[in-house]
């Protein structure tokens, strides 16, 4: 073997080792997309009383409240949701020089936080006051990017589900409280 061919072979071995290392590293770096919760309409059921909506959009209510609406009830519902958005990302220069970026490794994430409040009252008397918050985060890469609408809907569904769970856990007390007003 000539001395001139030794550096070439060494470079080939180094290139092969680097390619093997990159393949092993990238195989464990596949992007895991978190499941986004959807509304649980099948589990929803109406509350043990009816109420009238005085605040909020009827199309954006938690399922239990939406199923319990009546125009002529003295019990009232007031529902409000707020969304806040944020984004975290790696500096563009680092993403540009990182080979994992081109293999689909996340460059950052989008986040949406939904906050909701539900007030149930009979005139000036508060029967129930519920709040919930839910945060949905999803990474993005060069190969995939969630839509803002997808994140908004998932956050809204999660916060509505949280309000429903609180209502169902408190259904007995609510029913007694409403029965005392009728």
CNS distance restraints for C-alpha pairs under 8 A (distance, minus, plus):
assign (resid   1 and name CA) (resid   5 and name CA) 7.10 0.50 0.50
assign (resid   1 and name CA) (resid   6 and name CA) 7.69 0.50 0.50
assign (resid   2 and name CA) (resid   6 and name CA) 6.94 0.50 0.50
assign (resid   3 and name CA) (resid   7 and name CA) 7.71 0.50 0.50
assign (resid   4 and name CA) (resid   8 and name CA) 7.49 0.50 0.50
assign (resid   5 and name CA) (resid   9 and name CA) 6.28 0.50 0.50
assign (resid   6 and name CA) (resid  10 and name CA) 6.12 0.50 0.50
assign (resid   7 and name CA) (resid  11 and name CA) 6.12 0.50 0.50
assign (resid   8 and name CA) (resid  12 and name CA) 6.22 0.50 0.50
assign (resid   9 and name CA) (resid  13 and name CA) 6.12 0.50 0.50
assign (resid  10 and name CA) (resid  14 and name CA) 6.10 0.50 0.50
assign (resid  11 and name CA) (resid  15 and name CA) 6.02 0.50 0.50
assign (resid  12 and name CA) (resid  16 and name CA) 6.01 0.50 0.50
assign (resid  13 and name CA) (resid  17 and name CA) 6.02 0.50 0.50
assign (resid  14 and name CA) (resid  18 and name CA) 6.09 0.50 0.50
assign (resid  15 and name CA) (resid  19 and name CA) 6.10 0.50 0.50
assign (resid  16 and name CA) (resid  20 and name CA) 6.11 0.50 0.50
assign (resid  17 and name CA) (resid  21 and name CA) 6.07 0.50 0.50
assign (resid  18 and name CA) (resid  22 and name CA) 6.07 0.50 0.50
assign (resid  19 and name CA) (resid  23 and name CA) 6.12 0.50 0.50
assign (resid  20 and name CA) (resid  24 and name CA) 6.21 0.50 0.50
assign (resid  21 and name CA) (resid  25 and name CA) 6.01 0.50 0.50
assign (resid  22 and name CA) (resid  26 and name CA) 5.92 0.50 0.50
assign (resid  23 and name CA) (resid  27 and name CA) 6.02 0.50 0.50
assign (resid  24 and name CA) (resid  28 and name CA) 6.90 0.50 0.50
assign (resid  25 and name CA) (resid  29 and name CA) 6.66 0.50 0.50
assign (resid  26 and name CA) (resid  30 and name CA) 6.84 0.50 0.50
assign (resid  26 and name CA) (resid 100 and name CA) 7.01 0.50 0.50
assign (resid  26 and name CA) (resid 103 and name CA) 7.22 0.50 0.50
assign (resid  29 and name CA) (resid 105 and name CA) 6.50 0.50 0.50
assign (resid  30 and name CA) (resid 104 and name CA) 7.03 0.50 0.50
assign (resid  30 and name CA) (resid 105 and name CA) 6.67 0.50 0.50
assign (resid  31 and name CA) (resid 104 and name CA) 6.68 0.50 0.50
assign (resid  31 and name CA) (resid 105 and name CA) 6.07 0.50 0.50
assign (resid  31 and name CA) (resid 106 and name CA) 6.78 0.50 0.50
assign (resid  33 and name CA) (resid 138 and name CA) 7.05 0.50 0.50
assign (resid  33 and name CA) (resid 139 and name CA) 7.35 0.50 0.50
assign (resid  34 and name CA) (resid 138 and name CA) 6.84 0.50 0.50
assign (resid  36 and name CA) (resid 136 and name CA) 7.77 0.50 0.50
assign (resid  36 and name CA) (resid 154 and name CA) 5.96 0.50 0.50
assign (resid  37 and name CA) (resid 154 and name CA) 5.77 0.50 0.50
assign (resid  37 and name CA) (resid 157 and name CA) 7.08 0.50 0.50
assign (resid  37 and name CA) (resid 158 and name CA) 6.49 0.50 0.50
assign (resid  38 and name CA) (resid 154 and name CA) 6.01 0.50 0.50
assign (resid  38 and name CA) (resid 157 and name CA) 5.80 0.50 0.50
assign (resid  38 and name CA) (resid 158 and name CA) 7.16 0.50 0.50
assign (resid  39 and name CA) (resid 157 and name CA) 5.05 0.50 0.50
assign (resid  39 and name CA) (resid 158 and name CA) 7.17 0.50 0.50
assign (resid  39 and name CA) (resid 161 and name CA) 6.95 0.50 0.50
assign (resid  40 and name CA) (resid  44 and name CA) 6.70 0.50 0.50
assign (resid  40 and name CA) (resid 161 and name CA) 7.17 0.50 0.50
assign (resid  41 and name CA) (resid  63 and name CA) 6.72 0.50 0.50
assign (resid  44 and name CA) (resid  63 and name CA) 6.05 0.50 0.50
assign (resid  44 and name CA) (resid  64 and name CA) 5.90 0.50 0.50
assign (resid  44 and name CA) (resid 164 and name CA) 7.86 0.50 0.50
assign (resid  45 and name CA) (resid  63 and name CA) 7.44 0.50 0.50
assign (resid  45 and name CA) (resid  64 and name CA) 5.57 0.50 0.50
assign (resid  45 and name CA) (resid  67 and name CA) 7.01 0.50 0.50
assign (resid  46 and name CA) (resid  63 and name CA) 7.76 0.50 0.50
assign (resid  46 and name CA) (resid  64 and name CA) 4.80 0.50 0.50
assign (resid  46 and name CA) (resid  65 and name CA) 6.83 0.50 0.50
assign (resid  46 and name CA) (resid  66 and name CA) 7.84 0.50 0.50
assign (resid  46 and name CA) (resid  67 and name CA) 4.98 0.50 0.50
assign (resid  46 and name CA) (resid  68 and name CA) 5.19 0.50 0.50
assign (resid  47 and name CA) (resid  64 and name CA) 6.02 0.50 0.50
assign (resid  47 and name CA) (resid  65 and name CA) 7.02 0.50 0.50
assign (resid  47 and name CA) (resid  67 and name CA) 7.60 0.50 0.50
assign (resid  47 and name CA) (resid  68 and name CA) 5.86 0.50 0.50
assign (resid  47 and name CA) (resid 167 and name CA) 7.86 0.50 0.50
assign (resid  47 and name CA) (resid 168 and name CA) 7.62 0.50 0.50
assign (resid  47 and name CA) (resid 171 and name CA) 6.94 0.50 0.50
assign (resid  48 and name CA) (resid 171 and name CA) 7.01 0.50 0.50
assign (resid  48 and name CA) (resid 174 and name CA) 7.98 0.50 0.50
assign (resid  48 and name CA) (resid 175 and name CA) 5.89 0.50 0.50
assign (resid  49 and name CA) (resid  68 and name CA) 6.75 0.50 0.50
assign (resid  49 and name CA) (resid 175 and name CA) 6.71 0.50 0.50
assign (resid  49 and name CA) (resid 178 and name CA) 7.32 0.50 0.50
assign (resid  50 and name CA) (resid  68 and name CA) 4.83 0.50 0.50
assign (resid  50 and name CA) (resid  69 and name CA) 5.57 0.50 0.50
assign (resid  50 and name CA) (resid  70 and name CA) 5.75 0.50 0.50
assign (resid  50 and name CA) (resid  73 and name CA) 6.33 0.50 0.50
assign (resid  50 and name CA) (resid  75 and name CA) 7.08 0.50 0.50
assign (resid  51 and name CA) (resid  68 and name CA) 6.18 0.50 0.50
assign (resid  51 and name CA) (resid  69 and name CA) 5.09 0.50 0.50
assign (resid  51 and name CA) (resid  70 and name CA) 5.47 0.50 0.50
assign (resid  51 and name CA) (resid  71 and name CA) 7.54 0.50 0.50
assign (resid  51 and name CA) (resid  72 and name CA) 7.96 0.50 0.50
assign (resid  51 and name CA) (resid  73 and name CA) 5.21 0.50 0.50
assign (resid  51 and name CA) (resid  74 and name CA) 6.85 0.50 0.50
assign (resid  51 and name CA) (resid  75 and name CA) 4.73 0.50 0.50
assign (resid  51 and name CA) (resid  76 and name CA) 5.06 0.50 0.50
assign (resid  51 and name CA) (resid  77 and name CA) 6.22 0.50 0.50
assign (resid  52 and name CA) (resid  69 and name CA) 5.57 0.50 0.50
assign (resid  52 and name CA) (resid  70 and name CA) 5.28 0.50 0.50
assign (resid  52 and name CA) (resid  71 and name CA) 5.41 0.50 0.50
assign (resid  52 and name CA) (resid  72 and name CA) 6.84 0.50 0.50
assign (resid  52 and name CA) (resid  73 and name CA) 5.57 0.50 0.50
assign (resid  52 and name CA) (resid  74 and name CA) 7.07 0.50 0.50
assign (resid  52 and name CA) (resid  75 and name CA) 6.16 0.50 0.50
assign (resid  52 and name CA) (resid  76 and name CA) 4.64 0.50 0.50
assign (resid  52 and name CA) (resid  77 and name CA) 5.89 0.50 0.50
assign (resid  53 and name CA) (resid  58 and name CA) 7.55 0.50 0.50
assign (resid  53 and name CA) (resid  69 and name CA) 6.88 0.50 0.50
assign (resid  53 and name CA) (resid  71 and name CA) 7.87 0.50 0.50
assign (resid  53 and name CA) (resid  76 and name CA) 5.74 0.50 0.50
assign (resid  53 and name CA) (resid  77 and name CA) 4.77 0.50 0.50
assign (resid  53 and name CA) (resid  78 and name CA) 6.10 0.50 0.50
assign (resid  54 and name CA) (resid  76 and name CA) 6.33 0.50 0.50
assign (resid  54 and name CA) (resid  77 and name CA) 6.01 0.50 0.50
assign (resid  54 and name CA) (resid  78 and name CA) 5.58 0.50 0.50
assign (resid  55 and name CA) (resid  77 and name CA) 6.81 0.50 0.50
assign (resid  55 and name CA) (resid  78 and name CA) 4.27 0.50 0.50
assign (resid  55 and name CA) (resid  79 and name CA) 5.76 0.50 0.50
assign (resid  55 and name CA) (resid  80 and name CA) 7.44 0.50 0.50
assign (resid  56 and name CA) (resid  60 and name CA) 7.52 0.50 0.50
assign (resid  56 and name CA) (resid  61 and name CA) 7.63 0.50 0.50
assign (resid  56 and name CA) (resid  78 and name CA) 6.06 0.50 0.50
assign (resid  56 and name CA) (resid  79 and name CA) 4.95 0.50 0.50
assign (resid  56 and name CA) (resid  80 and name CA) 5.78 0.50 0.50
assign (resid  57 and name CA) (resid  61 and name CA) 6.82 0.50 0.50
assign (resid  57 and name CA) (resid  79 and name CA) 7.84 0.50 0.50
assign (resid  58 and name CA) (resid  66 and name CA) 6.81 0.50 0.50
assign (resid  59 and name CA) (resid  66 and name CA) 7.98 0.50 0.50
assign (resid  61 and name CA) (resid  65 and name CA) 6.29 0.50 0.50
assign (resid  61 and name CA) (resid  66 and name CA) 5.67 0.50 0.50
assign (resid  61 and name CA) (resid  79 and name CA) 7.11 0.50 0.50
assign (resid  61 and name CA) (resid 160 and name CA) 7.12 0.50 0.50
assign (resid  62 and name CA) (resid  66 and name CA) 6.23 0.50 0.50
assign (resid  62 and name CA) (resid 160 and name CA) 4.63 0.50 0.50
assign (resid  62 and name CA) (resid 161 and name CA) 6.70 0.50 0.50
assign (resid  62 and name CA) (resid 163 and name CA) 6.85 0.50 0.50
assign (resid  62 and name CA) (resid 164 and name CA) 6.20 0.50 0.50
assign (resid  63 and name CA) (resid  67 and name CA) 6.09 0.50 0.50
assign (resid  63 and name CA) (resid 160 and name CA) 7.53 0.50 0.50
assign (resid  63 and name CA) (resid 164 and name CA) 7.13 0.50 0.50
assign (resid  64 and name CA) (resid  68 and name CA) 6.37 0.50 0.50
assign (resid  64 and name CA) (resid 164 and name CA) 6.00 0.50 0.50
assign (resid  64 and name CA) (resid 167 and name CA) 7.95 0.50 0.50
assign (resid  65 and name CA) (resid  69 and name CA) 6.57 0.50 0.50
assign (resid  65 and name CA) (resid  77 and name CA) 7.98 0.50 0.50
assign (resid  65 and name CA) (resid 164 and name CA) 7.89 0.50 0.50
assign (resid  74 and name CA) (resid 122 and name CA) 6.21 0.50 0.50
assign (resid  74 and name CA) (resid 123 and name CA) 7.53 0.50 0.50
assign (resid  75 and name CA) (resid 120 and name CA) 6.99 0.50 0.50
assign (resid  75 and name CA) (resid 121 and name CA) 5.71 0.50 0.50
assign (resid  75 and name CA) (resid 122 and name CA) 4.75 0.50 0.50
assign (resid  75 and name CA) (resid 123 and name CA) 7.47 0.50 0.50
assign (resid  75 and name CA) (resid 178 and name CA) 7.81 0.50 0.50
assign (resid  76 and name CA) (resid 119 and name CA) 7.96 0.50 0.50
assign (resid  76 and name CA) (resid 120 and name CA) 5.63 0.50 0.50
assign (resid  76 and name CA) (resid 121 and name CA) 5.31 0.50 0.50
assign (resid  76 and name CA) (resid 122 and name CA) 6.25 0.50 0.50
assign (resid  76 and name CA) (resid 123 and name CA) 7.84 0.50 0.50
assign (resid  77 and name CA) (resid 118 and name CA) 6.87 0.50 0.50
assign (resid  77 and name CA) (resid 119 and name CA) 5.74 0.50 0.50
assign (resid  77 and name CA) (resid 120 and name CA) 4.78 0.50 0.50
assign (resid  77 and name CA) (resid 121 and name CA) 6.75 0.50 0.50
assign (resid  78 and name CA) (resid 118 and name CA) 5.64 0.50 0.50
assign (resid  78 and name CA) (resid 119 and name CA) 5.12 0.50 0.50
assign (resid  78 and name CA) (resid 120 and name CA) 6.63 0.50 0.50
assign (resid  79 and name CA) (resid 116 and name CA) 7.28 0.50 0.50
assign (resid  79 and name CA) (resid 117 and name CA) 5.73 0.50 0.50
assign (resid  79 and name CA) (resid 118 and name CA) 4.51 0.50 0.50
assign (resid  79 and name CA) (resid 119 and name CA) 6.54 0.50 0.50
assign (resid  80 and name CA) (resid 116 and name CA) 5.50 0.50 0.50
assign (resid  80 and name CA) (resid 117 and name CA) 5.38 0.50 0.50
assign (resid  80 and name CA) (resid 118 and name CA) 6.66 0.50 0.50
assign (resid  81 and name CA) (resid 114 and name CA) 6.76 0.50 0.50
assign (resid  81 and name CA) (resid 115 and name CA) 5.59 0.50 0.50
assign (resid  81 and name CA) (resid 116 and name CA) 4.30 0.50 0.50
assign (resid  81 and name CA) (resid 117 and name CA) 6.68 0.50 0.50
assign (resid  81 and name CA) (resid 156 and name CA) 7.94 0.50 0.50
assign (resid  82 and name CA) (resid 114 and name CA) 5.65 0.50 0.50
assign (resid  82 and name CA) (resid 115 and name CA) 5.24 0.50 0.50
assign (resid  82 and name CA) (resid 116 and name CA) 6.41 0.50 0.50
assign (resid  83 and name CA) (resid 112 and name CA) 6.61 0.50 0.50
assign (resid  83 and name CA) (resid 113 and name CA) 5.61 0.50 0.50
assign (resid  83 and name CA) (resid 114 and name CA) 4.57 0.50 0.50
assign (resid  83 and name CA) (resid 115 and name CA) 6.51 0.50 0.50
assign (resid  83 and name CA) (resid 152 and name CA) 7.53 0.50 0.50
assign (resid  84 and name CA) (resid 112 and name CA) 5.63 0.50 0.50
assign (resid  84 and name CA) (resid 113 and name CA) 5.24 0.50 0.50
assign (resid  84 and name CA) (resid 114 and name CA) 6.64 0.50 0.50
assign (resid  85 and name CA) (resid 110 and name CA) 7.56 0.50 0.50
assign (resid  85 and name CA) (resid 111 and name CA) 5.74 0.50 0.50
assign (resid  85 and name CA) (resid 112 and name CA) 4.60 0.50 0.50
assign (resid  85 and name CA) (resid 113 and name CA) 6.57 0.50 0.50
assign (resid  86 and name CA) (resid 110 and name CA) 6.05 0.50 0.50
assign (resid  86 and name CA) (resid 111 and name CA) 5.19 0.50 0.50
assign (resid  86 and name CA) (resid 112 and name CA) 6.50 0.50 0.50
assign (resid  87 and name CA) (resid 108 and name CA) 7.34 0.50 0.50
assign (resid  87 and name CA) (resid 109 and name CA) 5.81 0.50 0.50
assign (resid  87 and name CA) (resid 110 and name CA) 4.56 0.50 0.50
assign (resid  87 and name CA) (resid 111 and name CA) 6.02 0.50 0.50
assign (resid  88 and name CA) (resid 108 and name CA) 5.30 0.50 0.50
assign (resid  88 and name CA) (resid 109 and name CA) 5.41 0.50 0.50
assign (resid  88 and name CA) (resid 110 and name CA) 6.61 0.50 0.50
assign (resid  89 and name CA) (resid 107 and name CA) 5.76 0.50 0.50
assign (resid  89 and name CA) (resid 108 and name CA) 3.84 0.50 0.50
assign (resid  89 and name CA) (resid 109 and name CA) 6.39 0.50 0.50
assign (resid  90 and name CA) (resid  94 and name CA) 6.81 0.50 0.50
assign (resid  90 and name CA) (resid  95 and name CA) 6.44 0.50 0.50
assign (resid  90 and name CA) (resid 107 and name CA) 5.74 0.50 0.50
assign (resid  90 and name CA) (resid 108 and name CA) 5.98 0.50 0.50
assign (resid  91 and name CA) (resid  95 and name CA) 6.40 0.50 0.50
assign (resid  92 and name CA) (resid  96 and name CA) 6.06 0.50 0.50
assign (resid  93 and name CA) (resid  97 and name CA) 6.43 0.50 0.50
assign (resid  94 and name CA) (resid  98 and name CA) 5.99 0.50 0.50
assign (resid  95 and name CA) (resid 101 and name CA) 5.90 0.50 0.50
assign (resid  95 and name CA) (resid 107 and name CA) 6.64 0.50 0.50
assign (resid  96 and name CA) (resid 101 and name CA) 7.23 0.50 0.50
assign (resid  98 and name CA) (resid 102 and name CA) 7.72 0.50 0.50
assign (resid  99 and name CA) (resid 103 and name CA) 6.88 0.50 0.50
assign (resid 100 and name CA) (resid 104 and name CA) 6.54 0.50 0.50
assign (resid 100 and name CA) (resid 105 and name CA) 5.38 0.50 0.50
assign (resid 101 and name CA) (resid 105 and name CA) 4.99 0.50 0.50
assign (resid 101 and name CA) (resid 106 and name CA) 6.90 0.50 0.50
assign (resid 101 and name CA) (resid 107 and name CA) 6.70 0.50 0.50
assign (resid 101 and name CA) (resid 141 and name CA) 7.16 0.50 0.50
assign (resid 101 and name CA) (resid 142 and name CA) 6.95 0.50 0.50
assign (resid 102 and name CA) (resid 142 and name CA) 6.80 0.50 0.50
assign (resid 104 and name CA) (resid 141 and name CA) 5.61 0.50 0.50
assign (resid 104 and name CA) (resid 142 and name CA) 5.92 0.50 0.50
assign (resid 104 and name CA) (resid 143 and name CA) 5.49 0.50 0.50
assign (resid 104 and name CA) (resid 144 and name CA) 7.79 0.50 0.50
assign (resid 105 and name CA) (resid 141 and name CA) 6.08 0.50 0.50
assign (resid 105 and name CA) (resid 142 and name CA) 7.95 0.50 0.50
assign (resid 106 and name CA) (resid 139 and name CA) 5.81 0.50 0.50
assign (resid 106 and name CA) (resid 140 and name CA) 5.36 0.50 0.50
assign (resid 106 and name CA) (resid 141 and name CA) 4.51 0.50 0.50
assign (resid 106 and name CA) (resid 142 and name CA) 7.77 0.50 0.50
assign (resid 107 and name CA) (resid 139 and name CA) 7.42 0.50 0.50
assign (resid 107 and name CA) (resid 140 and name CA) 6.08 0.50 0.50
assign (resid 107 and name CA) (resid 141 and name CA) 5.16 0.50 0.50
assign (resid 107 and name CA) (resid 142 and name CA) 7.60 0.50 0.50
assign (resid 108 and name CA) (resid 139 and name CA) 5.63 0.50 0.50
assign (resid 108 and name CA) (resid 140 and name CA) 5.69 0.50 0.50
assign (resid 108 and name CA) (resid 141 and name CA) 7.10 0.50 0.50
assign (resid 109 and name CA) (resid 137 and name CA) 6.51 0.50 0.50
assign (resid 109 and name CA) (resid 138 and name CA) 5.39 0.50 0.50
assign (resid 109 and name CA) (resid 139 and name CA) 3.90 0.50 0.50
assign (resid 109 and name CA) (resid 140 and name CA) 5.47 0.50 0.50
assign (resid 110 and name CA) (resid 137 and name CA) 5.70 0.50 0.50
assign (resid 110 and name CA) (resid 138 and name CA) 5.55 0.50 0.50
assign (resid 110 and name CA) (resid 139 and name CA) 6.25 0.50 0.50
assign (resid 110 and name CA) (resid 140 and name CA) 7.27 0.50 0.50
assign (resid 110 and name CA) (resid 146 and name CA) 7.92 0.50 0.50
assign (resid 111 and name CA) (resid 135 and name CA) 7.06 0.50 0.50
assign (resid 111 and name CA) (resid 136 and name CA) 5.67 0.50 0.50
assign (resid 111 and name CA) (resid 137 and name CA) 4.30 0.50 0.50
assign (resid 111 and name CA) (resid 138 and name CA) 6.52 0.50 0.50
assign (resid 111 and name CA) (resid 151 and name CA) 7.47 0.50 0.50
assign (resid 112 and name CA) (resid 135 and name CA) 5.75 0.50 0.50
assign (resid 112 and name CA) (resid 136 and name CA) 5.38 0.50 0.50
assign (resid 112 and name CA) (resid 137 and name CA) 6.53 0.50 0.50
assign (resid 112 and name CA) (resid 151 and name CA) 6.40 0.50 0.50
assign (resid 112 and name CA) (resid 152 and name CA) 6.47 0.50 0.50
assign (resid 112 and name CA) (resid 155 and name CA) 6.52 0.50 0.50
assign (resid 113 and name CA) (resid 133 and name CA) 6.97 0.50 0.50
assign (resid 113 and name CA) (resid 134 and name CA) 5.61 0.50 0.50
assign (resid 113 and name CA) (resid 135 and name CA) 4.30 0.50 0.50
assign (resid 113 and name CA) (resid 136 and name CA) 6.40 0.50 0.50
assign (resid 113 and name CA) (resid 155 and name CA) 6.45 0.50 0.50
assign (resid 114 and name CA) (resid 133 and name CA) 5.58 0.50 0.50
assign (resid 114 and name CA) (resid 134 and name CA) 5.30 0.50 0.50
assign (resid 114 and name CA) (resid 135 and name CA) 6.40 0.50 0.50
assign (resid 114 and name CA) (resid 152 and name CA) 7.95 0.50 0.50
assign (resid 114 and name CA) (resid 155 and name CA) 5.51 0.50 0.50
assign (resid 114 and name CA) (resid 156 and name CA) 5.99 0.50 0.50
assign (resid 114 and name CA) (resid 159 and name CA) 6.32 0.50 0.50
assign (resid 115 and name CA) (resid 131 and name CA) 7.40 0.50 0.50
assign (resid 115 and name CA) (resid 132 and name CA) 5.80 0.50 0.50
assign (resid 115 and name CA) (resid 133 and name CA) 4.33 0.50 0.50
assign (resid 115 and name CA) (resid 134 and name CA) 6.57 0.50 0.50
assign (resid 115 and name CA) (resid 159 and name CA) 6.76 0.50 0.50
assign (resid 116 and name CA) (resid 131 and name CA) 5.57 0.50 0.50
assign (resid 116 and name CA) (resid 132 and name CA) 5.38 0.50 0.50
assign (resid 116 and name CA) (resid 133 and name CA) 6.35 0.50 0.50
assign (resid 116 and name CA) (resid 159 and name CA) 6.58 0.50 0.50
assign (resid 116 and name CA) (resid 160 and name CA) 7.59 0.50 0.50
assign (resid 116 and name CA) (resid 163 and name CA) 7.84 0.50 0.50
assign (resid 117 and name CA) (resid 129 and name CA) 7.37 0.50 0.50
assign (resid 117 and name CA) (resid 130 and name CA) 5.56 0.50 0.50
assign (resid 117 and name CA) (resid 131 and name CA) 4.33 0.50 0.50
assign (resid 117 and name CA) (resid 132 and name CA) 6.60 0.50 0.50
assign (resid 118 and name CA) (resid 128 and name CA) 7.84 0.50 0.50
assign (resid 118 and name CA) (resid 129 and name CA) 5.81 0.50 0.50
assign (resid 118 and name CA) (resid 130 and name CA) 5.11 0.50 0.50
assign (resid 118 and name CA) (resid 131 and name CA) 6.42 0.50 0.50
assign (resid 118 and name CA) (resid 163 and name CA) 7.77 0.50 0.50
assign (resid 119 and name CA) (resid 126 and name CA) 7.31 0.50 0.50
assign (resid 119 and name CA) (resid 127 and name CA) 7.81 0.50 0.50
assign (resid 119 and name CA) (resid 128 and name CA) 5.88 0.50 0.50
assign (resid 119 and name CA) (resid 129 and name CA) 4.59 0.50 0.50
assign (resid 119 and name CA) (resid 130 and name CA) 6.48 0.50 0.50
assign (resid 120 and name CA) (resid 126 and name CA) 6.13 0.50 0.50
assign (resid 120 and name CA) (resid 127 and name CA) 5.37 0.50 0.50
assign (resid 120 and name CA) (resid 128 and name CA) 4.89 0.50 0.50
assign (resid 120 and name CA) (resid 129 and name CA) 6.27 0.50 0.50
assign (resid 121 and name CA) (resid 125 and name CA) 5.57 0.50 0.50
assign (resid 121 and name CA) (resid 126 and name CA) 4.33 0.50 0.50
assign (resid 121 and name CA) (resid 127 and name CA) 4.94 0.50 0.50
assign (resid 121 and name CA) (resid 128 and name CA) 6.75 0.50 0.50
assign (resid 122 and name CA) (resid 126 and name CA) 6.43 0.50 0.50
assign (resid 122 and name CA) (resid 127 and name CA) 6.86 0.50 0.50
assign (resid 122 and name CA) (resid 181 and name CA) 7.75 0.50 0.50
assign (resid 127 and name CA) (resid 174 and name CA) 6.83 0.50 0.50
assign (resid 127 and name CA) (resid 177 and name CA) 6.64 0.50 0.50
assign (resid 127 and name CA) (resid 178 and name CA) 7.49 0.50 0.50
assign (resid 128 and name CA) (resid 174 and name CA) 7.22 0.50 0.50
assign (resid 130 and name CA) (resid 163 and name CA) 6.79 0.50 0.50
assign (resid 130 and name CA) (resid 166 and name CA) 7.37 0.50 0.50
assign (resid 131 and name CA) (resid 163 and name CA) 6.90 0.50 0.50
assign (resid 132 and name CA) (resid 159 and name CA) 5.99 0.50 0.50
assign (resid 132 and name CA) (resid 162 and name CA) 6.23 0.50 0.50
assign (resid 132 and name CA) (resid 163 and name CA) 6.17 0.50 0.50
assign (resid 133 and name CA) (resid 159 and name CA) 5.76 0.50 0.50
assign (resid 133 and name CA) (resid 162 and name CA) 7.90 0.50 0.50
assign (resid 134 and name CA) (resid 155 and name CA) 6.06 0.50 0.50
assign (resid 134 and name CA) (resid 156 and name CA) 7.96 0.50 0.50
assign (resid 134 and name CA) (resid 158 and name CA) 6.15 0.50 0.50
assign (resid 134 and name CA) (resid 159 and name CA) 5.34 0.50 0.50
assign (resid 135 and name CA) (resid 155 and name CA) 6.25 0.50 0.50
assign (resid 136 and name CA) (resid 151 and name CA) 6.62 0.50 0.50
assign (resid 136 and name CA) (resid 154 and name CA) 7.05 0.50 0.50
assign (resid 136 and name CA) (resid 155 and name CA) 5.71 0.50 0.50
assign (resid 137 and name CA) (resid 151 and name CA) 7.66 0.50 0.50
assign (resid 138 and name CA) (resid 146 and name CA) 6.94 0.50 0.50
assign (resid 138 and name CA) (resid 151 and name CA) 7.85 0.50 0.50
assign (resid 139 and name CA) (resid 145 and name CA) 7.33 0.50 0.50
assign (resid 139 and name CA) (resid 146 and name CA) 7.71 0.50 0.50
assign (resid 140 and name CA) (resid 144 and name CA) 5.77 0.50 0.50
assign (resid 140 and name CA) (resid 145 and name CA) 4.58 0.50 0.50
assign (resid 140 and name CA) (resid 146 and name CA) 6.67 0.50 0.50
assign (resid 141 and name CA) (resid 145 and name CA) 6.18 0.50 0.50
assign (resid 146 and name CA) (resid 150 and name CA) 6.72 0.50 0.50
assign (resid 146 and name CA) (resid 151 and name CA) 7.23 0.50 0.50
assign (resid 147 and name CA) (resid 151 and name CA) 6.55 0.50 0.50
assign (resid 148 and name CA) (resid 152 and name CA) 6.04 0.50 0.50
assign (resid 149 and name CA) (resid 153 and name CA) 6.06 0.50 0.50
assign (resid 150 and name CA) (resid 154 and name CA) 6.24 0.50 0.50
assign (resid 151 and name CA) (resid 155 and name CA) 6.12 0.50 0.50
assign (resid 152 and name CA) (resid 156 and name CA) 6.10 0.50 0.50
assign (resid 153 and name CA) (resid 157 and name CA) 6.02 0.50 0.50
assign (resid 154 and name CA) (resid 158 and name CA) 6.13 0.50 0.50
assign (resid 155 and name CA) (resid 159 and name CA) 6.21 0.50 0.50
assign (resid 156 and name CA) (resid 160 and name CA) 6.09 0.50 0.50
assign (resid 157 and name CA) (resid 161 and name CA) 6.07 0.50 0.50
assign (resid 158 and name CA) (resid 162 and name CA) 6.24 0.50 0.50
assign (resid 159 and name CA) (resid 163 and name CA) 6.33 0.50 0.50
assign (resid 160 and name CA) (resid 164 and name CA) 6.17 0.50 0.50
assign (resid 161 and name CA) (resid 165 and name CA) 6.19 0.50 0.50
assign (resid 162 and name CA) (resid 166 and name CA) 6.35 0.50 0.50
assign (resid 163 and name CA) (resid 167 and name CA) 6.22 0.50 0.50
assign (resid 164 and name CA) (resid 168 and name CA) 6.13 0.50 0.50
assign (resid 165 and name CA) (resid 169 and name CA) 6.10 0.50 0.50
assign (resid 166 and name CA) (resid 170 and name CA) 6.21 0.50 0.50
assign (resid 167 and name CA) (resid 171 and name CA) 5.76 0.50 0.50
assign (resid 170 and name CA) (resid 174 and name CA) 6.19 0.50 0.50
assign (resid 171 and name CA) (resid 175 and name CA) 6.02 0.50 0.50
assign (resid 172 and name CA) (resid 176 and name CA) 6.33 0.50 0.50
assign (resid 173 and name CA) (resid 177 and name CA) 6.07 0.50 0.50
assign (resid 174 and name CA) (resid 178 and name CA) 6.05 0.50 0.50
assign (resid 175 and name CA) (resid 179 and name CA) 5.94 0.50 0.50
assign (resid 176 and name CA) (resid 180 and name CA) 6.23 0.50 0.50
assign (resid 177 and name CA) (resid 181 and name CA) 6.85 0.50 0.50
assign (resid 178 and name CA) (resid 182 and name CA) 6.68 0.50 0.50
